[in-house]
Amino acid sequence: MIRSLAALSLLVLAPAFTFAHEVTYTAVLTGDAEVPAISSPGTGTATVTVDLDLATMRVQADFSGLDGNVTAAHIHCCTPPGGNVGVATPTPTFPGFPSGVTSGTYDMTFDLSLDTSYNAGFITNHGGTVGSAMTDLIAGLDAGEAYLNIHTSTVGSGEIRGLLRAVPEPTGGMLALSGALMCGILRKRWAS
């Protein structure tokens, strides 16, 4: 019985230790989030997932209702909320981002170990190497100092944007507690 319980505990807790080292950031994109704020019927969402083991960054975005046609989209970093700062990712726009439209979707994964995943000025201003640029971009994302911005023909400085915030993940302690509770419930059932 104890062996069965130990084996079950391992099965319940093992997934907590096998996940890739990923951090997910999300943002709601609005005109109100622009600095200064603007009036736009446009809205959107963005999800950025950084895999620290693979050194990749997946950017997903959905947007609609823009006043103007999209001319560019990218991530700006690193400034406290309410500020404006230079572009960290490729310029003038993300490769393959929908252009000339007022609504669309985007999904692209970038290799953060390549200089083509950054604006050259960002690399220069953040230590001069791809490694230092990657470190600063991730630190900016973690600190809530990066935002995704969609620029349009109507508002060249940006029609909608959103501050990227880390999505809280369950902690190891919470996962262990969940596993222990599950084992306790199953132990009671087996004892009955």
QUITA-V448707 format. One record per run of one state. SS is the DSSP state (alpha for helix, beta for strand, coil for the rest). FROM is the first residue (numbers start at 0). LEN is the number of residues. If there is no record, write none. Layout:
ss = (SS & SS)
from = (FROM & FROM)
len = (LEN & LEN)
This chain:
ss = (coil & alpha & coil & beta & coil & beta & coil & beta & coil & beta & coil & beta & coil & beta & coil & alpha & coil & alpha & coil & alpha & coil & beta & coil & beta & coil & beta & coil & alpha & coil)
from = (0 & 1 & 17 & 21 & 30 & 42 & 51 & 55 & 64 & 69 & 77 & 86 & 87 & 103 & 111 & 114 & 117 & 119 & 125 & 129 & 142 & 145 & 152 & 159 & 163 & 164 & 166 & 171 & 191)
len = (1 & 16 & 4 & 9 & 12 & 9 & 4 & 9 & 5 & 8 & 9 & 1 & 16 & 8 & 3 & 3 & 2 & 6 & 4 & 13 & 3 & 7 & 7 & 4 & 1 & 2 & 5 & 20 & 1)
